[in-house]
């Protein structure tokens, strides 16, 4: 009656073994490290960079405990902080200004565990320390800027359609377009509706039209503005070398920036407030041969040129210093598809930019132009260098390439818009958490879980004896599985997360209390020990499931409608509910079955 088949025991043992493997990395702590990342947002860390880092440390006779390469950069471990600081100075000297060298902390997980994905949870801002900003996006100012651009766009559209225009004025959030008579007004309305699908065109009288952003156009504009701001902030934060920065949208007009490990608030503000621009220059076709490019790579750059490497394919390129257009003339950029169905990027220029670009493309058909992202007075980086196929009028430009994917097109369109913030932002909330406070939070969180678990264990063992010991062991399995799942998901542990773990420890024992009390009731009613154990687990299951389902629904509601720490709490709570059901119903039953199920007849149950 109270026996499990072997496959069930095997499942429990496998789950416990995997839980231990993926939970144990959290016990190894962290070691000092240095993180090296390229400053250029289009450049990716590679094996060549890792080799340069290793060679630089070897040349400086700096001992290190191994280097790893990941998408954020090259990370090198060290035995102590003195060696870490010495390595930072050596790398900054050897690599030059093109890289960010930042102090960091890495998990001291053994390589064999890391190789199978067994990594510790990330620590949040409140546990590691750092800087927190809540930034408000001024959508009104961004909308004004967009409408000013649309004013020039309206003039260009009507001029291309050869519709006489009497003037364009701003009235609130609408553009008022004036015509000489009703006939030209009708022709102008048709031209504007075809060219501006995101705007609602309505007649005010026989000689005036109003153009306002429709609901879809306004939503798209706000999403693009926030997306551009988030990307721009992320590019700027890269200079700080933060290991796990959190930059995400909150609501419709706010952005949360969390920089774990950063203590210099002034520097963080300076980085977030940086400006950037976009330059369009012509490629030097006269010095595009391999010999000239090889000489340029050695430092022999022709007068009037600058040497770059194309950010898309890494090929060397010589660009004229003369700037033809800047990012101030770009009204918008969006991913699209060309006439062959291949991914491309559509760029819309303002009136002045359209006029300059038309002349540029007319005079340079068959030549290449370089689009360069310049950040804070630096040399910049070539985003793309397309060939001009024909004269381009109207301020609408399309960039395409043979190897461009949909992801590349989205990234390039964002980069083209990320030269500066799409909408002004201001810091509405600011917090700085010191590392000592973060360490204190970790200690207090650990103590709350340990002492809570100990108190429950003592109570269960005294009140329910041997079966209470089984319940305590099942509770320990629950904690191991919960930590293992959070580590496997690479969740970020925060104070609310620790609170959720402590709450899960307290809630998880409820299921075992229900089962144990049900067994005692059956024994008091005169049932045999075997029948009492079977009835206790079977009849308590419905109550356990009902209570945990209601808690799970509450957790889902917290996740759906909460933000930030509330959502983190909800994730830990929901996962904890699932592991608690498994441990209370399956694991504890397995231990009871192993103890009492092997005997056909038992005199009493120690409960």
N, C-alpha and C positions, 0 to 999 in steps of 0.2 A: 504493500500500500504506500509506504513512505520510501520509495526508491526512485532514483533517477537512472535513466539509461546512460551508457558510457559517453555517448556523443554529447549529452548535455554537460557532463563534467568537463569534457574536452573543450567545449565552447567557453565555459567559465574560466578554465585555466588559460586559454589563449587570450581571452579578454583581459585577464589580470596581468599576464605577461606583457602584452602590448601596452597596457596602462602604466606599468612600472617603467618600461623602456622610454615612453614618451613623457612621463612625469618627472623622471629623475634628473633631466638636464636643469631643472629649476633649482637644484641643490648645489650646483657647482659655482654659482656666483659669477662675477665678471672680472676681467683682467684689463689693465691699461692697453690702449691701442691707438693707432694713428690712421685716419681715413684720408685717402688722396682721391680727389675728384676733379675732372676737367671743368674749367670755368665756363667753357662754351656749352650752351644748352643742347646743341645738335651733336656734340661729340660724345661718344660712348666709351666707357672704360673697356680696355681690351688686354690681351696677354702681353702686348708690347709695353703697355704702361706698367703692368705688374713686374715685368723684367727690369724696366728702368728703376722702379722703386727698390727692388732687391739689390740691383747693382749699386745704387747710391748708398744703401745701408752698408753693403759690404765694403765699399770704398771708404766709408767713414768709420769702419770697424765698430758698428753698432750691432750688438747681438739682438736677434729677434726670434720669436717663437713660431714663425710661419706667417704666410701671407695668403689671403683669400680674395677672389674676384667675384663681385656681384654687380647688379645693375647700378648701384649707387656709387661704386668706386672700388679702389683697392684698399683693403684693411689689413693692417699688420699688428700682430700681438707682441707684447713686451712683458718682461718679468716684473718691472716696477715702474713707478712714475718718473724717476730720474732718467731711466733709459728712454722712456716715452718722450720726454721733453727734448732730450738730446737728439732723438730720431727726427722729431719735428723740425728742429733747426737745420739738420743735415739735409732733409728732403726739400725744404724751402729753398735752400742754397743750390741744390743740385737740379731741381726741376724747373726753377724759374717762376715767372709770374703767371703762367698759363694754367696753373693748377691751384686748387684749394687744399691745404694741408691742415687738418683739424684734429684736435685731441678727441678721443672717443673712448668708449668702453665696449668690450666685446664679451660675449658669454664664454666662460671657460669650459665649454662642453667638449669632451673628448672627440677627436676627429671621426672615430668610427660611429659615434652616435649622430654627429652632424651629417655624415654621409647618407644616413637613412632618413633624414628629415626630422630627427629628434632634437628640437631646439627649444629653448625656454621661451616663455611668454615675454613680450615687450613690456617695459614698465612705462606707465603714463607719466604725465607732467607732475602730478601730485606725489608720485613715488620717487622719481629721479630728480626732480627740480627742473626749473627752467622758466620760460616766459610765456605768458598767455595774452593774446590780444583778441578782442572782439571788434571787428571793423564794420562800420556802416557805409554802404554804398549810396552815394547821392544820385539816385536815378533821375531826379528832376534835371540836374545839371547835364547828365549824359544825354537825356532826351533833347534838351535845348541844343546841344552840340550836334546831335543827329539831324534835327530839323534844319539847322543852319546848313548842313551838308546837302540835305534834300532840296534846299532852295536852289543851290547851284545845279543840282541834278535836274530839277524841273526845267530850268532855263536851257540846259543842254539837250534834253529830250525834245522840247518844242522847237529849238533851233534845227535839230536834225530832221524833225518832221516838217520843217518849213511852215510853221504856224506862227503868225505875228503875235508878239507878246507885249502887253502894255506895262507889266510889272508883276513882281512877286513880293508879298509882304507877310510878316508873321503876326498872327493874332492868337495869343495864347498858345495852345498846343496844335494849332492848325496853320496851314499855309493858304493864303488867299491869292489866287492867280487871276490876274486881270487881263481882259481882252478888249479889242476895239468894238466888236459887234457879236451878235448871237451866233453867226455862222462860224467864225473863228473859234468861238467858245466851244461849239460842238466838236470841231476837229481837234481842238486841244484836249478836250475831255477824253476822246477816244485814244489819242496818243498816250496820255498819261495813264489811263487804265491798263493799256497793253504793257507799258514799261514799268509800272509801279504796282505789282499785284498785292503788296503788303499795305497799300494805302487805300482809303475810301475816298473816292472822288465824287463830290456832290455839287450841284448848281446852287448858287446863292441868288443870282438873278441872271439877266440876259448877258451880262458881261463879266461875271465873276464866278469862279469855282473855289471850293474849299477842298483841301487835301489833308486828311488826318490818318494817322496810323490806325489800322483796324485792330481788332482784338488779337488776331493771330500774329500780325506784324509786331504789335507791342510786346507780346509774350516772347516772340523770337528775339527781338532786340534786347529785352531784359536778360534772357538766358545767355545770349552771346556776350553781353557786357559782363555778366558775372563770371562766365567761363573764361573770358579773356583776363579778367582781374585775377582769378585764381591761378591761371597759368603764369601770369606776370609775377605774382607774388612767389609762386613756386620757383621760378627761375632765379629770382632775387635771393631767396632763402638758401639756394645752393651754395652761395658764397660763404655762408656761415658754417657749412660742413656739418649740419645737424643730422644725426643718424636716422631718426625716424620723425621728421616733421609732419604735423597734421595741418593741412590747409584745405578746408572744405566749406562748402556753402551751408549756411544756416538760414532757413526761411527763404524769402524772396529777395532780400536786399542786404544780407549780412554774410560776412565771411569770418570763420574762426581760424586763427593761426596759433598753433601750439608748437613751441620750440624746446623740446626736452634737452637739458644740459646747458642751455645758453643762460648766462647770468648777467651779461652786459645789456641792459635794457636800452641804453642810448644807441649802441651799435645796431641792435635789432631794429629799432625805429628808423635808423638811418638807411639800413638795407631795404626795409619795406617801403620807404619813401623815395627810392631811387627812380630816376627817369631813364628812358631809353628811346632810341629813334631808329628809323629805317632809312637807308640810303640806296638809291638806284644809280649805278655807275656802269660805264661801258667797259667791256673786256678788251684788253690790248691784243688785237688780232695780229699785229706785226711781230709780236714776240710770243706767239703761241706755239712755236716749234719746240721740240724736246730739248734742244741745246740751250735755248734761252731759259726755259723752265728749270733745267738742271742748274744753270748758273744762278738763277734767282733763289733756288733752294739753298745755295751756298752763301747767299748774302749779296750777290751781285745783281741788284734790282735796277732796271733801266730808269732813268730820270723821269719823273712824272707818274710813275707806277707804284703800286703796292702789291706785295705778294700775299696770297691767301691759299688755303686749301678748301676746295668745294665741300661744304658740309654734308652734301648728299652722297657723294661717292669718294671723297678724300683726295680727288685729283688736284694737282697744283694748278694755280691760275694766277695770271697777272691782270690787275684791274687799274684803270686810270684813276688818279686821285680826284679828278674833277667830279663833283656830285651833280647829277642831272635832276634827280627828284629826291625828296625826303618822305619819311613816313607821315608827315603832316598832311600830305596830299592824298593819302589813302583813306577813302571813306569807309570801305568795308572789304572783307575777304571771306570767302566761303568755299568749302569743298564742293566739287561738281564733277561732271563727266564731259569729255570732249566729243567731237563728232564721230569718233571711232568707238565710243563707249568706254574709253580708258579713263581712270581717275585723273582729275585735274583740279586746279584752284582758280576760281574766278575772283578778280580784284576790280573794285570800283574806285575810280579816282574822283576827286572833286573837280570843279570847273577849271581852275588854274592847272591842276595836275593833268587833266585830260588834254588841255591845249598843248602843254609841254610834251606830253607823252606822244601825242599825234605827230608833232614835228620830229621827235626823237626817232620814232619807228619809221617815219618816211625817209629819213636821211641815213638809216642804218639797217636796211633790209639785208638779211643774210648774216648779220653780225650777232654777237652775244652780248647780253646785258647781265650784270650781276646785281642781285638783291642782297644787301648786306645789313645784318642786324648789328647796330652799334649800341653798346651798353656803357653809359656813364663815361663817355669820352675815351673808351678803349678803342683799339683798332677795329674790333668787330669780327663778325664771322659771315661767310657767304652761305646764305640759306639755299639759294638755287641760282643757276646761271643759264637761262633758256636762250634759244636762238630766235631772233626776230624774223618771222616768216613774211609778214606783210605790214603795211601801215595800219595802225590801230586808231580809229577815231571813236569819239563818244565816251572815252574814259573807262571803257570796259576791257579788261585784260584777262587773258587765260594763260595759266602756266601749266604745262604738261611735260611729262618725261616718260621714256620707255620703261623705266623700272619703278615708277611711282605706283604705290598701292593705295587703297582707300584710306588706310591708316596714315600713310605718308601725307596724303592730301589734307586730311583733317589736321595733322600736326603742323604742316606748313601754313595752312590758313590761320591757325591759332597763333603761330609765331609771327606772321605778318601783322596780326592785330595786337601782338603782345609787346610792341615797341614801347608803348606807354599804357597806362591804365585807361580802360575804356570809359570808366566813370570815376569821378573823384571819390576818395574814401577818407574817413576819419576814424580814429581809434576812440570807441565809446566805452570800452572797459579794458583794463590792463592789470595783470597780476604777475608778480615775480615770486617764485618759490625756490628757496635755497636748497642745496643738496643735503644739508644736515637735517632740514625739516622733512625732506623726502625719505631719508634713511630712518628718521624717527617714525614716520607714517608706516613704513614697511614693518618695523619692529612691533609697533602697536597692533597692526593688522595681523601679523603672525601670532602674537600673544592672544588676541581675541579668538582666533580659530583654535589654537592649541588648548587654551584653558577651557573654552566651551566644549571642545571634544572630550577633554579629560573629565569635566564635571558630568557630562552625559554618560561616559563610560563607567564611572564609579557608581552612578545611580542605577544604571541598567544591570551591572554585575551584582549589586547588593539586592536589588528588588526582584530580578528575574533569574538570578543565579547563572547556571551554565547556559541556558538559552539566552539570557541577557548578554553573556559574553559573545555568543554567536551574533547577536544584533550589533554589538560594538564592532566586531570584525567586519560585518557587512557595511557598517558606517565608514570604516576606514577604507574599504574597497571603493565606496561611493566617492570619497574625497580624491582617491588616486585616479579614478576614471575621469572625474570632473576636471582635475588639473591636466590630465593627459589630453583630453579633448580640446581644452582651451589652448594648450601648447601646440597641438597638431594644427589647429586653425590659425596659429600665430596671432592670437588675440592680444590686445593691449590691456594689461592689468592696471586698474586704477583703484582708488580707495572705495568707490561704490562697488567695484568688482569683488574686493576683499569682503565688503559687507555682505554681498550676495552669497559668497562662499560660506561665511559664518552663519547666515540665515539658512542656507541649504543644510548645513550640519544639524541645525536645530529642527528643521522641518522634516528631514529624512528619517529621523528616529520615530516620528509619529506612526509611520506605517508598521514598524516593528512593534510598537506599543499596542496598536490595534490587533496585530496577529497574536501577540503574547497574551493579551487579555482574553481574546476569543478562545485560545487554547485552555486557559484557566477556567473559563466558564464551562467549557465542555467537560473538563475533568470534574468540576463541582457537580455537574448534572449526572455524573455516573458513567460517562463514556470511558472506554478503554484508552490508554495512552496513545496507541496508534491512531485510533479513530479521532481522538481529540486533536492530535497534530494535523491530521488530514483536514478535518473540518475547520480548524483555526485558520489555516492558510487559504482554504477554498472560500469560506464565507466572508473573510475579511477583505478579499481581493476587490469586491465590488465597491466597498466603502473607500478603499485606498485609491482605486482608479478614479472614483468620482471626485474626491478631494483634490487629487493632483491635476485632474483635467481642469477644474475651476481655477486652480493656481496658474496653470499653464496659459489659460485664456487671459488671465490678468497680466501675465508676463508678455504675451503677444500684444496686448493693448498698450503696455508701457513702451514696447519696442516700436510700435506703429506710430504713436503720437508723441513719444518723448524725443528728446534731443540730447546729444553729448553723453554726460555721465548717466542719465536715466536709461538710455538705450544700452549702455555697457552693463548696467545692473540687470536689465531685462534679459540680455543674452546669457549671462552667467546663471540667472535664476532658471530660465527655461532648460538649459542644458543640465543643470543640477536636478531638476525635477525628473528628467528622463533617466539619469544615472541612479537616482534614489529609488525609483520603481524597480529597476533591474537588480540593484543590490539588496533591497529589502525583501523582494518577493523571490528572486531566483537564487542569489548567493546565500542568503541566510537559510533558505530551505535546503540547499545542497549540503550545508554543514550539519543541519539537524538530521537530514536523511543519512549522512555518513555515520553519525553518532548513534542514532536510534533505529534506523531502517534496516540495519544488517541483522537485527535480532527479531525473530518472529513474535516473541512475547517479552514485554518489558513490564516491570513492576511499577515504576514511577518515572515521571519526567521532572528534571530539576528546573522547575519554573515557579 
